[in-house]
Structure formats: structure tokens, C-alpha cells
Amino acid sequence: MLFRSAPNLFADEAKQSKSPNETLGVAVVGVNGRGNSHISSFAGRSDSEILYVCDVDREIGPKRAEEVGKRQGGRTPKFVEDIRKLLEDPKVDIVSIATPNHWHALGAIWSIQAGKDVYVEKPVSHNVSEGRRIVEAARKHNRICQTGTQSRSNPGMIGVMEYLHSGKLGEVKLARGLCYKPRGSIGPRGTFDPPANVNYDLWCGPAPAGPVTRSRFHYDWHWQWDYGNGDLGNQGIHQMDLCRWALGEKSLSRTVLSYGGRFGYEDAGETANTQLVIHDYGKKSLVFEVRGLKTPRLKDVSVGLIVECTDGFAVIPSYESGSVFDKDGKELESFKGGGDNLHF
């Protein structure tokens, strides 16, 4: 079904049960940033209840638990620092993970082994091998593991993809993902004390327990290899997922070439702020760009993708919208609509 030029369209969803016997118990792990969206989606449903809020930050965790309690009519979830504590509770059906990337695989696998279904943010793992281990665990224990590539569930995006796959623009040849998102310096490398309210040993988890070398503790781990993947694995997961969808490819590319570096400043960051990735799919190609320094928009897109076909192209500037054009640049159709709630 296509959704054409209509704002805020949502797919039909099965009616949420209001029976206490069918309420799913949820634990949200990592609630300082993206975990807030997890909380909003699960606490806003009649068929799920957040039973635990888990975070290594002793200030943010209890605060979030209190906020959830107000949303759930006084049913305040328990706060724990250690994910292993909540995994012991048989009332927990779902573990929803929004930790730093280096915790994704271990948190997901432990949860699966404990008999829980899992929602884990993108990237599903810190490296490719870890992702395969998650799949193996899910298959072995017959559990669901879903990841945060929420564009897949948005009607607007589904409409664009169906149009591309219909052949109306001819053959899809190139999907180009863009991350033109300026990122400034995170400050010089040094040795800093972790915040007093953070259990740093638990925060490190499976990563090396080395000193903190960045001045801002929480978000800037994205730019250090032990914990994050740069914008290739931060923002780029969304765009490369959509590129593969547009190309109709479900397997790995035949070859991949990547080059780049960290330019414009010297700081505590290690990951590339300027990077080009080219995936070879034979007659099709996937290109992804990270441009962390100031860059003009391309076809009015800064974070999104452009899909080139033999008879036209598509411009996708968001997670839930896009437009298709003929060779002369005349807009043929546009699509929009969606929201995180559809994915959760």
C-alpha cells in the first residue's frame, strides 16, 4: 500500500490489550539519551509496563524511574545499576537496550540467554562478529531480537521503497547515503575523572577499563574506538540500511572500499569525521559519506539518501519521507508519515 502526499499517516496496528494477564514487562537499559524514546514508547502503551530502569548513572537512573512512575499511574519501576539484576526477574519479558555501542552485544546476548526478547539500538553491535553472535543466540534460544532501524516501519518510507521497487523509475543503480552533519572538536586528549555518580567499572563493561581521555563523559564516547564507531556506525547505520533496502540487497557486498580520516582539528576523538565508503554489488553500488566538517546540502539533503535509477531518482531527506523525480527533475510523487511508536 502506498501513502501519497499525505502527512502523518500511520500503519494500522493490532489493538493493544488492556488485560493485566497480557501486559508485557519491560526493562529499559541505558536511559540518558536515546533510552528516553524507548521509555516513551513502552510507557505509553496499555499492553506493556516498564518494570525496571537500568543505568550506571546514579543520578539519571532514579530520575527516569520517577518520570516513568508518573506516566504509568504511580507504578514506578525499580532502578538498578547492573543489568544482571533485572535479568533474574521472570516478570521481565522484554529488555530494551540503549546503552553505548560497546554494551549492545553483551547486553542483548545475556538477555536472550535469560529468556527475554530484546530491542537493541543500532548499531546492534560494536563490530560485525558480535552481531553474528547475537543472531546465533537468538536462534539457539528462540527469542526475538529487534533493532532500532525504525525507518523500516514508517509508512512514508515504505511508500518510497515500493515505488522504487515497482520499476517506474527503471533499474535502481546507485544508493548514496549522506551524513553531512558538522561535528566540532571534543577537546584535547587528557586524563579525566569519571563522574562521581557513574559506576565506571560497569560503564566500561566488555571494553578495556582504561582512563577517561575525553572531557565530556557521556556522548563523546561515540568518537573513540573502544566504545563507538564514529558517524559511520552512529548516523550511518540508518542511511546504509535504507540504501540496501532501495537496492533490494539483503546480503553483504562483493567488496568494500573505505578511506578517510579525522581532519580540521586535533582532539581526543579517534574515529573519522570525513569518510567515504563504497560497497560493490556488481551492477549496483552503495556509497556512504561522512562529512563532519561544514558541507553544503546535496539536493537539499544533509542527512538522508539519494537513489539514482535509469529513468529518474529519489530524494529521501528524513526517516519517514521522500520524493521521486523523473530524469528532468520533475517531481512525480511524494510520501510521508511515520513515528517511532510504529517500530516499538
C-alpha positions in Angstrom: 0.0 0.0 0.0 1.4 3.4 -1.0 0.9 6.6 1.1 0.9 9.5 -1.3 1.3 13.2 -0.4 -0.5 12.7 2.9 1.1 13.9 6.2 1.3 11.9 9.4 -0.1 8.6 8.1 0.4 5.6 10.4 0.0 1.9 9.7 -2.8 0.1 11.3 -1.8 -1.7 14.5 -3.4 -4.6 16.3 -5.5 -3.3 19.2 -3.4 -3.1 22.4 -4.6 -5.4 25.1 -5.7 -3.9 28.4 -5.7 -7.2 30.3 -3.3 -7.4 33.1 -2.7 -11.0 32.2 -1.4 -9.9 28.8 0.8 -7.0 29.9 4.4 -7.4 28.9 7.0 -6.5 31.5 9.8 -4.2 30.1 13.3 -3.3 31.3 14.9 -0.3 29.7 18.7 -0.3 29.9 20.6 3.0 29.3 18.3 6.0 29.7 20.4 9.1 29.4 19.8 9.7 25.7 18.0 7.5 23.2 16.6 5.4 26.0 14.1 8.2 26.6 12.4 7.3 23.3 12.3 3.7 24.5 10.6 4.8 27.7 8.1 7.0 25.9 7.1 4.1 23.5 6.7 1.4 26.1 5.3 3.5 28.9 2.7 4.9 26.5 1.2 1.5 25.7 -1.7 -0.3 27.5 -0.1 -3.7 26.9 3.3 -3.1 28.4 4.7 -1.8 31.7 8.2 -0.7 32.4 9.3 -2.7 35.5 12.9 -1.7 35.6 15.1 1.3 34.6 18.7 0.3 34.4 21.6 2.8 34.1 25.1 3.1 35.5 24.5 6.8 36.3 23.0 7.0 39.8 21.6 10.5 39.1 19.9 9.9 35.8 18.5 6.4 36.5 16.3 7.2 39.6 15.1 10.4 37.9 13.9 8.4 34.8 12.3 5.8 37.1 10.3 8.6 38.8 9.2 10.1 35.5 8.1 6.6 34.3 6.1 6.2 37.5 4.1 9.3 36.8 3.4 8.2 33.3 2.3 4.7 34.5 -0.2 6.0 37.1 2.1 5.6 40.1 3.6 2.2 39.0 7.2 3.3 39.5 9.8 0.9 38.1 12.7 -0.3 40.1 16.1 1.3 39.4 19.2 -0.9 39.2 22.7 -0.2 38.0 23.6 -3.7 36.8 21.6 -5.3 34.0 22.2 -8.8 35.6 19.9 -7.9 38.5 16.9 -7.4 36.3 17.6 -10.5 34.2 16.9 -12.6 37.3 13.2 -11.4 37.3 10.9 -13.7 35.4 8.3 -10.9 35.2 10.6 -9.1 32.6 9.6 -10.2 29.1 11.4 -7.5 27.1 14.8 -5.9 27.6 15.2 -2.7 25.6 18.8 -1.6 25.2 20.0 2.0 24.5 23.5 1.8 26.1 26.7 2.9 24.5 27.6 0.7 21.5 30.2 -1.4 23.2 27.5 -2.8 25.6 24.9 -3.7 22.9 26.0 -7.2 22.1 26.7 -8.4 25.6 23.5 -6.9 26.9 21.5 -8.4 24.1 23.0 -11.9 24.5 22.7 -12.0 28.2 19.1 -11.0 27.9 18.4 -13.7 25.3 20.1 -16.3 27.4 17.8 -15.3 30.3 14.8 -15.9 28.1 13.9 -12.3 27.3 13.0 -10.8 23.9 15.2 -7.9 23.0 15.0 -4.5 21.4 18.6 -3.2 20.9 19.5 0.1 19.4 21.6 0.5 16.3 24.3 -0.4 15.7 23.4 -3.8 17.0 27.0 -4.4 17.9 30.4 -2.7 18.3 31.7 -4.9 15.4 30.5 -7.4 12.8 31.5 -10.5 14.7 29.4 -9.5 17.8 26.4 -9.0 15.6 26.6 -12.6 14.3 26.9 -13.8 17.9 23.6 -12.1 18.7 21.8 -13.8 15.8 23.2 -17.2 16.9 22.0 -16.6 20.4 18.5 -15.6 19.3 18.2 -18.7 17.1 19.5 -21.0 19.8 17.1 -19.7 22.5 14.2 -19.0 20.1 14.0 -15.3 21.1 13.1 -12.2 19.2 15.8 -9.6 18.7 14.8 -6.3 17.0 17.0 -3.4 16.3 16.4 0.4 16.0 16.3 0.9 12.3 12.9 2.5 12.7 12.6 3.8 9.2 11.7 0.3 8.1 8.3 0.7 9.9 7.4 4.1 8.7 4.6 4.2 6.0 6.2 7.1 4.2 9.5 5.3 3.8 7.7 2.1 2.8 5.9 4.0 0.1 9.1 5.4 -1.4 10.7 2.0 -1.4 7.7 0.3 -3.0 7.8 3.0 -5.8 11.5 2.3 -6.4 11.0 -1.4 -6.5 8.0 -1.1 -8.8 10.3 -0.3 -11.8 8.6 3.0 -12.5 11.9 4.7 -12.4 13.7 1.9 -14.2 16.5 0.0 -12.6 18.0 1.1 -9.3 21.7 1.7 -9.9 23.1 3.7 -7.1 22.1 4.4 -3.5 24.0 7.2 -1.9 23.8 7.8 1.8 24.7 11.2 3.3 25.8 12.2 6.7 26.6 15.9 6.3 26.5 16.6 10.0 29.0 19.1 11.3 30.8 17.8 14.4 33.1 20.1 16.3 36.2 19.2 18.3 35.6 17.3 21.6 38.6 18.9 23.2 42.2 17.8 23.7 43.1 14.4 24.9 43.8 14.2 28.6 43.1 12.2 31.7 39.8 12.9 33.4 38.0 11.5 36.4 34.7 9.7 35.5 31.7 11.4 37.0 31.2 10.6 40.7 27.7 9.4 40.0 28.7 6.9 37.4 29.7 3.3 38.1 32.7 3.4 35.7 33.6 -0.3 36.0 30.0 -1.2 34.9 30.1 1.5 32.2 33.2 0.0 30.7 31.7 -3.5 30.8 33.3 -5.5 28.0 35.5 -2.6 26.8 39.0 -2.0 28.2 38.9 -0.4 31.6 41.3 2.4 30.7 41.3 6.0 31.8 38.8 8.6 30.6 40.6 10.6 27.9 37.7 12.9 26.8 36.4 15.9 28.8 32.7 15.3 28.2 32.0 11.8 29.5 28.6 10.8 28.1 28.0 11.5 24.4 31.6 11.8 23.2 32.4 8.1 23.6 30.9 7.9 20.0 34.2 9.2 18.7 36.5 6.7 20.5 37.1 3.3 19.0 36.8 1.3 22.3 33.2 2.4 22.7 31.8 3.9 19.5 32.1 3.7 15.7 32.0 7.3 14.6 29.2 8.6 12.4 29.7 5.5 10.2 28.1 3.4 12.9 26.2 6.2 14.6 24.2 8.0 12.0 25.3 5.9 9.0 23.5 2.7 10.1 20.2 4.3 9.2 21.2 5.6 5.8 23.1 2.4 4.8 20.2 0.3 5.9 17.9 2.4 3.6 20.4 2.2 0.8 20.4 -1.6 0.9 16.6 -1.6 1.0 16.5 0.7 -2.0 18.9 -1.5 -3.9 17.0 -4.6 -3.0 20.1 -6.2 -1.5 20.0 -8.4 1.6 23.5 -9.8 1.6 26.9 -8.4 2.1 28.5 -6.6 -0.9 31.1 -8.3 -3.0 33.8 -5.9 -2.0 34.1 -2.7 0.0 36.5 0.2 -0.1 36.7 2.9 2.6 39.0 5.8 3.2 39.1 9.0 5.2 40.4 10.4 8.5 39.9 12.9 11.2 40.6 16.4 9.8 40.2 20.0 10.8 41.3 19.7 14.4 43.3 17.5 16.8 41.3 16.3 19.8 40.5 13.3 21.9 38.5 11.8 19.1 39.8 8.8 17.1 37.1 7.9 14.6 36.9 9.5 11.1 35.0 12.8 10.7 35.5 12.6 7.0 34.9 9.2 5.3 33.8 7.6 2.1 32.6 4.0 1.9 31.9 2.2 -1.4 30.1 -1.1 -1.5 30.2 -3.1 -4.8 27.1 -5.1 -5.6 28.0 -5.8 -9.1 25.6 -3.8 -11.3 24.6 -1.7 -8.3 26.6 0.4 -5.9 26.1 1.7 -2.4 28.1 4.9 -1.4 28.0 6.4 2.1 29.7 9.6 3.1 30.5 11.1 6.4 31.3 14.8 6.3 31.8 16.1 9.8 33.1 19.4 8.7 30.7 22.1 7.3 29.4 20.9 3.9 26.6 22.3 1.6 23.5 20.2 1.3 23.1 17.9 -1.8 19.8 18.1 -3.5 18.6 19.7 -0.3 19.7 16.7 1.8 22.1 16.8 4.7 21.3 13.5 6.4 19.4 11.1 4.2 19.9 9.5 0.8 19.7 9.9 -2.9 18.8 6.9 -5.1 19.8 7.1 -8.8 17.8 5.0 -11.3 17.9 4.6 -15.0 14.8 6.7 -15.5 14.9 9.1 -12.6 15.9 9.4 -8.9 14.5 9.6 -5.4 15.4 12.0 -2.7 14.9 10.9 0.9 15.7 13.6 3.5 14.4 12.0 6.7 13.4 8.8 8.4 9.8 8.9 7.2 9.5 10.9 3.9 10.8 11.1 0.4 10.0 12.1 -3.2 10.6 10.6 -6.6 11.6 12.6 -9.7 11.9 11.9 -13.4 15.2 12.4 -15.4 14.4 16.1 -15.8 13.9 16.7 -12.1 10.1 16.9 -12.2 8.6 15.6 -9.0 6.3 12.6 -9.7 5.1 11.7 -6.2 6.0 12.3 -2.5 5.5 10.2 0.5 5.5 10.9 4.2 4.3 9.6 7.6 5.6 7.6 10.5 6.9 7.6 14.0 9.0 5.6 16.5 5.9 4.1 18.1 5.2 2.0 15.0 8.6 0.3 15.3 8.4 -0.4 19.0 
